[in-house]
């Protein structure tokens, strides 16, 4: 009996929030008591929703009640602690604020373990037992505990909703069936659930298949990442080895030239030193003979003079002076010139080949195999905003506000002088340089319009073919006439067939080297496709034609994607 009394005491004086004996107990207006910190924390959490309620009876309070300490209850709890009474064991599974509570428990509520869709009541283990023992209750549908049982009750008729109206796609009660849903296609909710369950399983199966497919794709892409990393690392390593070999070769050639120069320098200096020594020796002999001749000239004995003169007057012929000629002080300058020429040639080779190296790097595209779009909606996914560059426009071209449309005019425009301007042909290029996969559309009107793409370094000044779209290797153009199409590149004309249209679609995949022109109407018809290698960034452009300034207006407009 004492144990039961202690258990009862512990239940009476325990906080249902922390499940421990009350600490600083306070009593709220509905009469339930809690630890002061527990109820304040609970209400702090509810503050976001603008409500304050009792965790047990769910009674709402407004405004938030002020809390005062329950002195009598605090003293009783202290007496229980001195008597060794502990909080109720957690095994009792009392319902916390976030749990579904048993609707049958009258005092402190236990956690519900099932909810009944027929009774619309949630039960703890003890109060659920009749559903396992009573024959009539065994037929009830039990589900995991739910706080949404009232959602199964019709708000109009307060009846359980067990019928599904396929006409209105909503669940209803039997009274709704006789009222606003009369004559509708209805089935039992359970039957509809069975059908929807089959659909759900089918959807799940599709999702699982898609997940497997995507996981497979992720693995493939991961393999591609690893392959890219490995290939790039190897390319970096190989290129460093190659450049190191080039550097070593250049260093060796530098050493060889230096060695040859020093060797030749030593040989030439040695020859000069040898000749210099011989000349100095000859000078000494000549000075000695000059001294002897001077002494002979002072001899007064005629006989002695005549006897000695023949031997002293004879001079040996010098073989050195005649071989020494004055020349400019240039000896090894030709070597410097030869090395400079080699450097210049090497720079030219590197400059020419560097374009190929850079292009080879930029052409790497793991997803290059992605197919070209088919429908206009697919193309519009790659839409690029194109605006025209006033600095490139011929002075007889008028650009609209926003620079999307150009019109051929009778009078020159007051554009400032600029090196990028087309001076002869009625042409203009875009500001943007579309990259990757991109698509744009041009609406044209008039006698003839050429829709083009071109490298930025296309010539601008004068009337040569180097400046005209399609008449050089720096531009590709579709010429649109009122009765036919033509494609031009590098001064080669290609007649085209296809439905006539005032709207042209241009698809560019710069890395893949694909350029396609489409006639756009209700459908898209391919007019011409180019497969090449683009070595530079491209700009969109148009060229306008007119016989005289009195013909119909000629315009071209880059449309916004819709």
C-alpha positions as CSV (number, residue, x, y, z in Angstrom):
1,X,0.0,0.0,0.0
2,X,2.8,2.4,0.8
3,X,4.4,1.7,-2.6
4,X,1.0,2.5,-4.3
5,X,0.6,5.6,-2.3
6,X,4.2,6.8,-3.2
7,X,3.5,6.1,-6.8
8,X,0.3,8.1,-6.6
9,X,2.1,10.9,-4.9
10,X,4.8,11.0,-7.6
11,X,2.1,11.2,-10.3
12,X,0.2,14.0,-8.5
13,X,3.4,16.1,-8.0
14,X,5.2,15.5,-11.3
15,X,5.5,17.9,-14.1
16,X,4.0,16.4,-17.3
17,X,6.5,18.3,-19.4
18,X,9.8,17.2,-17.9
19,X,8.3,14.1,-16.1
20,X,10.2,14.9,-13.0
21,X,9.0,16.1,-9.5
22,X,7.9,19.8,-9.7
23,X,10.6,22.4,-9.3
24,X,9.5,25.9,-8.5
25,X,5.9,24.8,-9.1
26,X,3.4,27.3,-10.5
27,X,-0.3,26.8,-11.2
28,X,-1.9,28.3,-14.4
29,X,-5.5,29.5,-14.6
30,X,-7.0,26.1,-15.6
31,X,-5.6,24.6,-12.4
32,X,-2.8,22.5,-13.8
33,X,0.6,22.8,-12.2
34,X,4.1,22.8,-13.9
35,X,7.7,23.6,-13.2
36,X,8.1,27.3,-13.8
37,X,10.9,26.9,-16.3
38,X,9.0,24.1,-18.1
39,X,5.8,26.1,-18.7
40,X,7.7,29.3,-19.6
41,X,9.8,27.4,-22.2
42,X,6.6,25.7,-23.5
43,X,4.8,29.1,-23.9
44,X,8.0,30.6,-25.5
45,X,7.7,28.0,-28.2
46,X,4.0,28.8,-28.7
47,X,4.7,32.5,-28.9
48,X,5.6,32.2,-32.6
49,X,2.0,31.1,-33.3
50,X,0.5,33.8,-31.0
51,X,-1.1,31.3,-28.6
52,X,-0.7,30.2,-25.0
53,X,-2.3,26.9,-23.9
54,X,-2.2,24.2,-21.2
55,X,-0.2,21.2,-22.3
56,X,-2.7,18.9,-20.6
57,X,-6.3,20.2,-21.2
58,X,-5.3,22.4,-24.2
59,X,-7.3,25.4,-22.8
60,X,-6.2,28.6,-24.5
61,X,-5.2,31.8,-22.6
62,X,-5.0,35.4,-23.8
63,X,-3.0,37.3,-22.9
64,X,-0.1,35.1,-21.5
65,X,-0.9,34.5,-17.9
66,X,1.5,35.8,-15.2
67,X,3.1,33.1,-13.2
68,X,3.2,33.1,-9.4
69,X,4.9,30.4,-7.3
70,X,2.6,27.9,-5.6
71,X,4.1,27.9,-2.1
72,X,1.9,25.2,-0.7
73,X,2.7,22.8,-3.6
74,X,6.3,23.6,-3.3
75,X,6.4,22.7,0.3
76,X,4.6,19.4,-0.4
77,X,7.1,18.5,-3.1
78,X,10.0,19.2,-0.7
79,X,8.3,16.9,1.9
80,X,8.0,14.2,-0.8
81,X,11.7,14.5,-1.7
82,X,12.7,14.2,1.9
83,X,10.5,11.0,2.1
84,X,12.5,9.6,-0.8
85,X,9.7,9.7,-3.4
86,X,11.0,9.9,-7.0
87,X,9.3,11.0,-10.2
88,X,7.1,8.5,-12.0
89,X,9.1,6.2,-14.1
90,X,9.4,6.9,-17.8
91,X,7.9,3.5,-18.5
92,X,4.5,5.0,-17.8
93,X,4.9,6.8,-21.2
94,X,3.0,9.9,-20.3
95,X,2.1,12.1,-23.2
96,X,4.4,15.1,-23.7
97,X,3.5,18.3,-25.6
98,X,4.6,16.8,-29.0
99,X,2.8,13.5,-28.4
100,X,-0.7,12.3,-29.3
101,X,-2.4,11.8,-26.0
102,X,-4.9,9.1,-25.1
103,X,-8.4,10.6,-25.3
104,X,-9.8,8.2,-22.6
105,X,-7.3,9.0,-19.8
106,X,-9.0,11.2,-17.3
107,X,-6.1,12.3,-15.2
108,X,-2.6,12.6,-16.5
109,X,-2.8,11.3,-20.0
110,X,-0.6,8.6,-21.4
111,X,0.8,8.4,-24.9
112,X,-1.6,7.0,-27.5
113,X,-0.4,4.0,-29.4
114,X,-3.2,3.7,-31.9
115,X,-6.0,5.9,-33.3
116,X,-9.4,4.4,-34.4
117,X,-10.8,5.7,-37.7
118,X,-14.2,4.5,-36.7
119,X,-14.4,5.8,-33.2
120,X,-12.2,8.8,-34.1
121,X,-10.5,8.4,-30.8
122,X,-6.8,7.8,-29.9
123,X,-6.0,5.2,-27.2
124,X,-3.2,4.3,-24.9
125,X,-2.2,0.6,-24.5
126,X,-4.7,0.1,-21.6
127,X,-7.7,1.8,-23.2
128,X,-7.0,0.2,-26.6
129,X,-7.4,-3.4,-25.2
130,X,-11.2,-3.5,-25.8
131,X,-10.5,-3.2,-29.6
132,X,-8.6,-6.5,-29.3
133,X,-11.1,-8.2,-27.0
134,X,-14.6,-7.1,-28.1
135,X,-15.9,-8.7,-31.3
136,X,-17.6,-5.6,-32.7
137,X,-14.6,-3.4,-32.0
138,X,-12.2,-5.8,-33.7
139,X,-13.6,-4.7,-37.1
140,X,-12.6,-1.1,-36.5
141,X,-9.7,0.4,-38.5
142,X,-6.7,1.1,-36.3
143,X,-3.8,3.3,-37.5
144,X,-0.8,5.0,-36.0
145,X,-1.6,7.8,-33.5
146,X,-2.9,10.9,-35.4
147,X,-3.9,14.4,-34.3
148,X,-5.8,14.8,-37.6
149,X,-8.7,12.5,-36.8
150,X,-11.2,15.4,-37.0
151,X,-10.2,15.9,-40.6
152,X,-12.1,12.7,-41.3
153,X,-15.3,14.3,-40.0
154,X,-17.6,16.3,-42.4
155,X,-17.6,19.9,-41.3
156,X,-21.2,20.3,-42.5
157,X,-22.9,17.2,-41.3
158,X,-20.5,16.1,-38.5
159,X,-20.4,12.6,-40.0
160,X,-17.4,10.4,-40.7
161,X,-16.4,10.8,-44.4
162,X,-16.1,7.3,-45.9
163,X,-17.1,8.1,-49.5
164,X,-14.9,9.5,-52.3
165,X,-16.5,11.7,-55.0
166,X,-14.5,11.1,-58.3
167,X,-16.4,13.9,-60.0
168,X,-15.2,16.6,-57.5
169,X,-12.1,14.6,-56.4
170,X,-12.9,14.9,-52.7
171,X,-13.8,12.7,-49.7
172,X,-17.4,13.2,-48.4
173,X,-19.9,11.7,-45.9
174,X,-23.1,9.8,-46.8
175,X,-25.2,12.9,-46.2
176,X,-23.1,14.9,-48.8
177,X,-23.9,12.1,-51.2
178,X,-27.6,12.9,-50.9
179,X,-27.1,16.6,-51.1
180,X,-24.6,18.6,-53.3
181,X,-22.9,15.4,-54.6
182,X,-26.1,13.8,-55.7
183,X,-25.7,12.1,-59.1
184,X,-21.9,12.3,-59.0
185,X,-19.6,9.3,-59.5
186,X,-18.8,8.0,-56.1
187,X,-17.0,5.0,-54.6
188,X,-16.1,3.9,-51.1
189,X,-13.0,5.7,-49.9
190,X,-11.3,2.4,-49.3
191,X,-11.9,1.3,-52.9
192,X,-10.5,4.7,-54.1
193,X,-7.6,4.2,-51.8
194,X,-6.9,0.8,-53.4
195,X,-6.9,2.3,-56.9
196,X,-4.8,5.3,-55.8
197,X,-2.5,2.8,-54.0
198,X,-1.9,1.0,-57.3
199,X,-1.1,4.3,-59.0
200,X,1.1,5.2,-56.1
201,X,3.0,2.0,-56.4
202,X,3.3,2.6,-60.1
203,X,4.6,6.1,-59.5
204,X,7.0,4.9,-56.8
205,X,8.3,2.2,-59.3
206,X,8.9,4.9,-61.9
207,X,10.6,7.1,-59.3
208,X,12.8,4.2,-58.2
209,X,13.7,3.5,-61.8
210,X,14.4,7.1,-62.4
211,X,16.5,7.2,-59.2
212,X,18.4,4.2,-60.4
213,X,18.9,5.8,-63.7
214,X,20.1,9.0,-62.2
215,X,22.3,7.2,-59.7
216,X,23.8,5.4,-62.7
217,X,24.3,8.7,-64.5
218,X,25.9,10.2,-61.3
219,X,28.3,7.3,-61.3
220,X,29.1,7.8,-65.0
221,X,29.6,11.5,-64.4
222,X,31.8,10.7,-61.4
223,X,33.8,8.5,-63.6
224,X,34.0,11.3,-66.2
225,X,35.2,13.7,-63.4
226,X,37.9,11.2,-62.5
227,X,38.8,10.7,-66.1
228,X,38.9,14.4,-66.7
229,X,41.1,14.9,-63.6
230,X,43.4,12.1,-64.7
231,X,43.6,13.2,-68.2
232,X,44.2,16.9,-67.2
233,X,46.8,15.9,-64.7
234,X,48.6,13.7,-67.3
235,X,48.4,16.5,-69.9
236,X,49.8,19.0,-67.4
237,X,52.6,16.5,-66.5
238,X,53.3,15.7,-70.2
239,X,53.2,19.4,-71.3
240,X,55.6,20.3,-68.4
241,X,58.0,17.6,-69.5
242,X,57.8,18.8,-73.1
243,X,58.3,22.4,-72.2
244,X,61.1,21.3,-69.8
245,X,62.7,19.5,-72.8
246,X,62.4,22.6,-74.9
247,X,63.9,24.7,-72.1
248,X,66.8,22.2,-71.7
249,X,67.3,22.1,-75.5
250,X,67.4,25.9,-75.6
251,X,69.7,26.0,-72.6
252,X,72.0,23.4,-74.3
253,X,72.0,25.4,-77.5
254,X,72.8,28.5,-75.4
255,X,75.7,26.6,-73.8
256,X,76.9,25.4,-77.2
257,X,76.9,28.9,-78.7
258,X,78.6,30.2,-75.6
259,X,81.3,27.5,-75.8
260,X,81.8,28.0,-79.5
261,X,82.1,31.7,-79.0
262,X,84.6,31.4,-76.3
263,X,86.6,28.8,-78.2
264,X,86.6,31.0,-81.4
265,X,87.5,34.0,-79.2
266,X,90.5,32.1,-77.7
267,X,91.7,31.0,-81.1
268,X,91.4,34.4,-82.7
269,X,93.0,36.1,-79.8
270,X,95.9,33.6,-79.9
271,X,96.5,34.2,-83.6
272,X,96.5,38.0,-82.9
273,X,98.9,37.6,-80.0
274,X,101.2,35.4,-82.1
275,X,101.3,38.0,-84.9
276,X,101.7,40.8,-82.3
277,X,104.8,39.0,-80.9
278,X,106.4,38.6,-84.3
279,X,105.8,42.3,-85.0
280,X,107.3,43.3,-81.7
281,X,110.4,41.1,-82.5
282,X,110.7,42.7,-85.9
283,X,110.5,46.2,-84.4
284,X,113.3,45.3,-82.0
285,X,115.5,44.1,-84.9
286,X,114.7,47.2,-87.0
287,X,115.6,49.5,-84.0
288,X,118.9,47.6,-83.5
289,X,119.8,47.9,-87.3
290,X,118.8,51.6,-87.2
291,X,121.2,52.2,-84.3
292,X,124.0,50.4,-86.2
293,X,123.4,52.4,-89.3
294,X,123.4,55.6,-87.3
295,X,126.7,54.6,-85.8
296,X,128.1,53.8,-89.2
297,X,127.0,57.2,-90.5
298,X,129.3,58.8,-88.0
299,X,132.4,56.7,-89.0
300,X,135.1,58.9,-90.5
301,X,137.1,56.1,-91.9
302,X,135.9,55.8,-95.5
303,X,137.3,52.4,-95.9
304,X,135.6,51.0,-92.8
305,X,132.3,52.6,-93.9
306,X,132.4,51.1,-97.3
307,X,133.4,47.7,-95.9
308,X,130.6,47.6,-93.4
309,X,127.8,49.3,-95.3
310,X,126.8,46.4,-97.6
311,X,126.1,44.0,-94.7
312,X,124.3,46.6,-92.6
313,X,122.2,48.2,-95.2
314,X,120.5,45.0,-96.4
315,X,116.9,44.7,-94.9
316,X,115.0,41.5,-94.6
317,X,111.5,41.7,-96.2
318,X,108.6,42.0,-93.7
319,X,105.8,39.4,-94.3
320,X,103.4,40.7,-91.7
321,X,102.6,44.3,-92.2
322,X,101.0,43.7,-95.6
323,X,98.5,41.1,-94.1
324,X,97.1,43.5,-91.5
325,X,94.2,45.6,-92.8
326,X,92.0,48.1,-91.0
327,X,88.4,47.0,-90.7
328,X,85.3,47.9,-88.6
329,X,85.3,46.6,-85.1
330,X,82.6,43.9,-85.7
331,X,83.6,40.3,-85.0
332,X,80.8,38.3,-83.4
333,X,77.8,40.6,-84.1
334,X,76.7,38.2,-86.8
335,X,76.3,35.5,-84.2
336,X,73.9,37.8,-82.2
337,X,71.9,38.5,-85.3
338,X,71.7,34.8,-86.1
339,X,70.5,34.0,-82.5
340,X,68.0,36.8,-82.7
341,X,66.6,35.5,-86.0
342,X,66.3,32.0,-84.4
343,X,64.4,33.6,-81.4
344,X,62.0,35.5,-83.8
345,X,61.3,32.3,-85.8
346,X,60.7,30.3,-82.5
347,X,58.3,33.0,-81.3
348,X,56.4,32.9,-84.6
349,X,56.1,29.2,-84.4
350,X,54.9,29.3,-80.8
351,X,52.5,32.1,-81.6
352,X,51.0,30.1,-84.6
353,X,50.9,26.8,-82.8
354,X,49.6,28.3,-79.5
355,X,46.2,28.9,-81.2
356,X,46.0,25.2,-82.0
357,X,47.0,24.3,-78.4
358,X,44.4,26.7,-76.9
359,X,41.7,25.4,-79.3
360,X,42.5,21.8,-78.4
361,X,42.0,22.7,-74.7
362,X,38.8,24.6,-75.3
363,X,37.4,21.7,-77.4
364,X,37.3,19.4,-74.4
365,X,33.6,18.9,-73.7
366,X,32.5,15.8,-71.8
367,X,28.8,16.6,-72.6
368,X,29.5,17.3,-76.2
369,X,27.4,14.3,-77.2
370,X,24.2,16.1,-76.1
371,X,21.9,16.1,-79.1
372,X,20.8,19.3,-80.9
373,X,17.4,20.6,-79.8
374,X,14.4,19.4,-81.8
375,X,11.5,21.6,-80.9
376,X,11.3,25.4,-80.6
377,X,10.7,25.1,-76.9
378,X,13.9,23.1,-76.6
379,X,15.8,25.8,-78.6
380,X,14.4,28.6,-76.5
381,X,16.1,27.0,-73.4
382,X,19.4,28.2,-74.9
383,X,18.1,31.7,-75.7
384,X,20.7,34.4,-75.7
385,X,19.9,38.1,-75.4
386,X,21.5,39.9,-78.5
387,X,22.0,43.6,-78.7
388,X,23.6,45.5,-81.5
389,X,26.9,47.5,-81.1
390,X,26.5,51.1,-82.3
391,X,30.2,51.4,-82.7
392,X,30.1,48.8,-85.6
393,X,26.9,50.0,-87.4
394,X,27.2,51.6,-90.8
395,X,26.2,55.2,-90.7
396,X,23.1,54.5,-92.8
397,X,21.8,52.1,-90.2
398,X,19.5,53.4,-87.5
399,X,19.4,51.4,-84.2
400,X,16.3,51.3,-82.1
401,X,16.2,52.1,-78.4
402,X,17.6,49.1,-76.7
403,X,19.7,48.3,-79.8
404,X,17.7,45.2,-80.8
405,X,16.5,46.5,-84.2
406,X,18.3,48.1,-87.1
407,X,16.7,50.0,-90.1
408,X,18.3,51.1,-93.4
409,X,17.8,54.9,-93.6
410,X,18.0,57.6,-96.3
411,X,20.2,59.8,-94.3
412,X,23.5,59.2,-92.5
413,X,23.4,59.0,-88.8
414,X,25.6,61.2,-86.6
415,X,27.7,58.4,-85.2
416,X,31.1,59.2,-83.9
417,X,34.2,57.9,-85.7
418,X,35.2,54.5,-84.6
419,X,37.7,51.9,-85.9
420,X,35.1,49.1,-85.5
421,X,32.5,50.7,-87.8
422,X,31.7,49.2,-91.2
423,X,32.3,52.0,-93.7
424,X,30.9,50.6,-96.9
425,X,28.5,47.6,-96.3
426,X,25.2,48.2,-94.5
427,X,26.3,45.8,-91.6
428,X,26.4,45.8,-87.8
429,X,27.6,43.3,-85.2
430,X,26.4,42.4,-81.8
431,X,27.9,43.6,-78.5
432,X,27.8,40.0,-77.1
433,X,29.9,37.1,-78.1
434,X,27.7,34.1,-77.5
435,X,29.4,31.2,-75.9
436,X,28.6,27.5,-75.4
437,X,25.2,26.5,-76.8
438,X,23.0,29.5,-77.7
439,X,20.0,30.4,-79.8
440,X,18.5,33.6,-81.1
441,X,15.8,34.6,-83.5
442,X,15.8,37.5,-86.1
443,X,12.6,39.0,-87.6
444,X,13.4,40.6,-91.0
445,X,11.5,42.7,-93.5
446,X,12.4,44.2,-96.9
447,X,14.1,43.2,-100.2
448,X,16.9,41.2,-98.6
449,X,18.6,40.7,-95.3
450,X,21.7,38.6,-94.4
451,X,21.8,37.0,-91.0
452,X,25.4,36.3,-90.0
453,X,28.0,35.3,-87.4
454,X,31.5,36.6,-87.7
455,X,34.8,36.8,-86.0
456,X,35.6,40.2,-84.3
457,X,38.7,40.7,-86.5
458,X,36.7,40.8,-89.7
459,X,37.8,43.8,-91.8
460,X,35.6,46.9,-91.4
461,X,36.9,49.6,-93.8
462,X,36.4,49.7,-97.5
463,X,34.4,47.6,-100.1
464,X,36.6,44.5,-100.4
465,X,35.2,41.0,-99.8
466,X,37.2,40.9,-96.6
467,X,34.6,43.3,-95.1
468,X,31.4,41.6,-96.5
469,X,29.6,38.9,-94.4
470,X,29.9,35.5,-96.1
471,X,32.6,36.6,-98.6
472,X,35.6,35.6,-96.5
473,X,36.7,32.9,-94.1
474,X,35.8,35.0,-91.1
475,X,32.0,35.0,-91.5
476,X,29.1,32.7,-92.2
477,X,25.7,34.2,-93.4
478,X,22.2,33.2,-94.4
479,X,20.8,35.5,-97.1
480,X,17.1,35.9,-96.9
481,X,15.2,37.0,-100.0
482,X,11.5,37.3,-100.7
483,X,11.5,34.1,-102.8
484,X,14.5,32.1,-101.8
485,X,17.4,31.4,-99.4
486,X,21.2,31.4,-99.9
487,X,24.1,30.5,-97.7
488,X,27.5,32.2,-98.1
489,X,30.9,31.4,-96.6
490,X,34.4,32.2,-97.9
491,X,32.8,33.7,-101.1
492,X,31.1,30.4,-101.9
493,X,27.3,30.4,-102.5
494,X,25.0,27.5,-101.6
495,X,21.4,27.7,-102.8
496,X,18.9,26.4,-100.2
497,X,15.4,25.2,-100.2
498,X,12.8,25.5,-97.4
499,X,9.6,27.2,-96.4
500,X,9.9,31.0,-96.7
501,X,9.5,32.8,-93.4
502,X,10.1,36.3,-92.0
503,X,11.7,34.8,-88.9
504,X,15.0,33.0,-88.8
505,X,16.4,31.0,-85.9
506,X,20.1,30.7,-85.3
507,X,21.6,27.9,-83.2
508,X,25.3,28.0,-82.3
509,X,27.3,25.4,-80.4
510,X,30.7,27.1,-80.4
511,X,32.7,24.2,-78.9
512,X,31.1,21.5,-81.1
513,X,31.6,23.7,-84.1
514,X,27.9,23.6,-85.1
515,X,26.0,26.5,-86.7
516,X,22.4,25.9,-87.8
517,X,19.9,28.2,-89.5
518,X,16.1,27.5,-89.2
519,X,13.0,28.9,-90.9
520,X,10.7,29.6,-88.0
521,X,6.9,29.6,-88.4
522,X,4.4,27.2,-86.8
523,X,7.2,24.6,-87.1
524,X,11.0,24.9,-87.3
525,X,12.6,23.8,-90.6
526,X,16.4,23.3,-90.8
527,X,17.7,25.4,-93.8
528,X,21.4,24.8,-93.4
529,X,23.9,23.4,-90.9
530,X,27.6,24.1,-90.7
531,X,30.1,21.7,-89.0
532,X,33.5,23.3,-88.6
533,X,36.0,24.4,-86.0
534,X,35.6,27.9,-84.7
535,X,39.0,29.3,-83.8
536,X,37.8,32.6,-82.3
537,X,34.8,34.0,-80.4
538,X,31.8,34.8,-82.7
539,X,29.5,37.8,-82.9
540,X,26.0,37.9,-84.3
541,X,25.4,40.3,-87.2
542,X,23.1,41.4,-90.0
543,X,23.5,43.0,-93.4
544,X,20.7,45.0,-95.1
545,X,20.2,45.4,-98.9
546,X,18.3,48.0,-100.9
547,X,18.3,49.0,-104.6
548,X,17.6,52.6,-103.7
549,X,16.6,54.7,-100.7
550,X,13.0,54.8,-102.0
551,X,12.2,51.1,-101.7
552,X,10.2,49.6,-98.9
553,X,11.7,49.8,-95.4
554,X,14.4,47.2,-94.7
555,X,14.7,46.1,-91.0
556,X,16.1,43.3,-88.9
557,X,15.2,42.8,-85.2
558,X,16.7,40.4,-82.7
559,X,13.7,39.1,-80.8
560,X,13.4,38.6,-77.0
561,X,12.8,35.0,-76.0
562,X,9.1,34.1,-75.3
